Amino acid sequence: MQGRATFCLNVGAREWVRVYRGEASAVRVRDEQGRWLQIPARLFQRYLTHSGVCGRFVLTFDETGRCLSLQRMATAAEP
């Protein structure tokens, strides 16, 4: 059975540099249902801009917790 988690993320470019330095490999967020998730930072790479990574995301995962998809639903500037 698949699961879904929806969450907002706003990590500035200066903070995201920690990923490139090897100081961080995962992003820890709390989803809209209050669950804590630890997501590999590499999954956010395609959403990285000069400002960092921000937006509302939906993570779909399998019964073992493995990520099946990560999609950005909206950026912080969108309603």
N, C-alpha and C positions, 0 to 999 in steps of 0.2 A: 504494500500500500504506500502510495506517495504522500508526502506531507508538503505543506507550504508555510512559509513564514514571510511576513511583510514587515519592513522596517525602514526607518529613515537613517541616513548616514551623511555626515558632514565632516570631512577630514581635509584640512587645509594642505596646500602643497608643501609647506615647511614640515608638517608632521609626517606627510607621506614619504619624505626623504628617508625616514627611518627604514622603510622597506628596501630601498635601494642600497642602503648601507649594510643591510643584513641584520639590523637590530630588531626587526619585526617581520614576521612571516604570515601573521594572521590578524584579522580585524575582529574584535569582540563587540557585539551589538546586542541590544535587547529588542526583541520583536514586539509587535503591537499587542501580543497576547501575554507579554511579560516574561517570555522564555529568553534565556541567554544563549546566543549562538557564537561559535567561533568559526570564522569563514576564512579560507586561505586568501591572502591579499592578492595573489596573482589573478583571481577571478574578477577583480575590479579594474584590472589594467586597461581594458577597452573603454572604461568610463572616466579615466584620468584626464584632466585638463590642466592648464596652467594654474588654475585656482585650487586644484586638488580633486577630491571625489565627493560629490554631494548628490542627493536625490532620495527618492523613495524607491525601494527595491522590493522585488518578490523573488525569494529563493525557493526552488522546488527541489526536494530531496527524496531519496528512496528510503526503504525501511531500515537500512543500516546507517542512515544519516549522510550518505554520499550525495554530493550536489549533482543534480540533473540539469538545472538551468538557473541562471541569475539574470534577471531583466530589470532595467531601470524603468519605472513607471512614470516618473516626473522628476524634473530638477527642482531645486529649491525655489527658483524664480517662477515656476509654474504653479497655478492654483491646485 
